[in-house]
Structure formats: C-alpha cells, structure tokens
Amino acid sequence: MTKNKSNRQWLYSQNKDFYVKKAREFNFRSRAVYKLMEINQKDDLIKSNYCVVDLGSSPGSWSQYLSSIIKSKGKIIAIDLLPMESIKHVTHITGDFTDKSVLKKCLRHTGNNGADLVISDMAPNLTGIKTTDQSRNLAQAELVLVFCTQTLKADGNLLIKLFEGEGIKAFRELLKQKFDKVLVRKPSASRDKSREFYILARSFRL
Ligand SMILES: C[S@@+](CC[C@H](N)C(=O)[O-])C[C@H]1O[C@@H](n2cnc3c(N)ncnc32)[C@H](O)[C@@H]1O
C-alpha cells in the first residue's frame, strides 16, 4: 500500500468517526446531516418560510436539520419507504415516492403553491455491484426529476444525491434544460472513496 493511500484511509476513518461522534453528540439520527449542513452553509439553500420535500428521509437527520431552521414558519414533508420516528414540524409519509397515492398525499401538503425545495438523499437497495447500483441510482434520479415537475414551484430548487458513472453527464445536461443553474457538490462528510456526490439544481423552469 502506498503512503498516500494509507494516509487517505486513515483520514477517512478519522473523518467517519468525527461525523458519527458529532451526530451522536448533537442528537442527529445520522452523520448524513453534515452533508446537508455543509451544502446549506455554502449555498444558502434552506429558508425559514420554505416548503420542503425530503425524499428518502429515514432515519431523519436531514428532516431534523430542516425542522431546526423552518420550525412552524414553512412546511416539511418527509417521504420514505421506511417509517420514521416523528420530528416536530415534519409531516412524514411512509411509502414509495413514485406511488400515485404518495404523490397525492404530498400534494395535499404542498398545496397549490408547490414546493420551494426538493431534497433527495435516496439510495436504492444496494447490491454491492457498482455498475448495477449506479444505474439504479440514475434511474431513480430520473424519477425524482418527474416528481419535481409535479411538485416544485417555478424557481424552486433541487438537491439530489448521485453516483459517478455512466449516464451522469447526460443527466446533468437534462437538468440544465430544466433548471437555470446546475452545480456539483461533494461535502466533506461524503466519503472520499465513495462515488457519491450531490447536484444542486437552482431555479426550476416550469
Ligand atoms: C441514505 S438514507 C437517507 C438518510 C437521510 N437523509 C437522513 O438524513 O437520515 C436513504 C433512504 O432512501 C429511502 N428510499 C429508497 N428508495 C426509496 C423510494 N423509492 N421511495 C422512498 N424512499 C426511498 C430508503 O428507505 C432510505 O431510508
């Protein structure tokens, strides 16, 4: 093993411990919260009066963070296949975000105005086979884009987790047709060796 590689591995495990410990210390349900926090600090993504849809919300750290900013001034709708322990100011819908009944429930909460922001930290069931997992993630991302056309208001924003690989370039081009700005983000809590990254797409064109 090269020195660089072992250094990186050491740093990775340190970082992992760091975010896990920090999440525990501040009562967040997952270290994933630090990814959203870093992006929000850089991009000023979440406003207190926003209506936000959190896709793939369980166990709930992103929703906890949204709740701490939005409180009762805006709305937070969290959707996951799995149930989620309740969080103040958050409405949770258990189900698949692609189900019509889930969409209907979601639209009841977003109302006629639609959502200001859709955030997706979803990951399909991972097989461990990189190409399969990556193409499933991309297929899911395309469905998130469909979901946005049904729920986002004009000028609304999307933050979505993706995995580097085939088809990503084309997906970014597709996003560029639907949003004014498409930005790539790799927060420090996102593991170096992981192909995961986030795209922040700003100002949705209806
Ligand atoms: C990495 S976790 C999200 C962690 C979350 N952001 C947090 O901070 O606690 C990914 C979630 O996506 C959910 N998921 C995957 N496919 C889904 C789908 N089709 N509809 C709704 N949720 C889905 C999984 O059940 C899982 O809980």
The ligand as a Gaussian input file, in Angstrom:
#p B3LYP/6-31G(d) Opt

LIG

0 1
 C      -29.260000       7.219000       2.940000
 S      -30.884000       7.026000       3.517000
 C      -31.365000       8.692000       3.839000
 C      -30.798000       9.292000       5.103000
 C      -31.492000      10.603000       5.474000
 N      -31.167000      11.670000       4.547000
 C      -31.115000      11.063000       6.850000
 O      -30.529000      12.131000       6.984000
 O      -31.457000      10.385000       7.831000
 C      -31.760000       6.639000       2.039000
 C      -33.247000       6.378000       2.242000
 O      -33.876000       6.341000       0.947000
 C      -35.048000       5.559000       1.102000
 N      -35.594000       5.186000      -0.218000
 C      -35.005000       4.449000      -1.188000
 N      -35.833000       4.306000      -2.242000
 C      -36.988000       4.978000      -1.935000
 C      -38.214000       5.194000      -2.614000
 N      -38.442000       4.670000      -3.827000
 N      -39.179000       5.947000      -2.019000
 C      -38.966000       6.468000      -0.785000
 N      -37.817000       6.290000      -0.084000
 C      -36.834000       5.549000      -0.641000
 C      -34.550000       4.362000       1.925000
 O      -35.613000       3.685000       2.552000
 C      -33.583000       5.059000       2.911000
 O      -34.198000       5.279000       4.157000

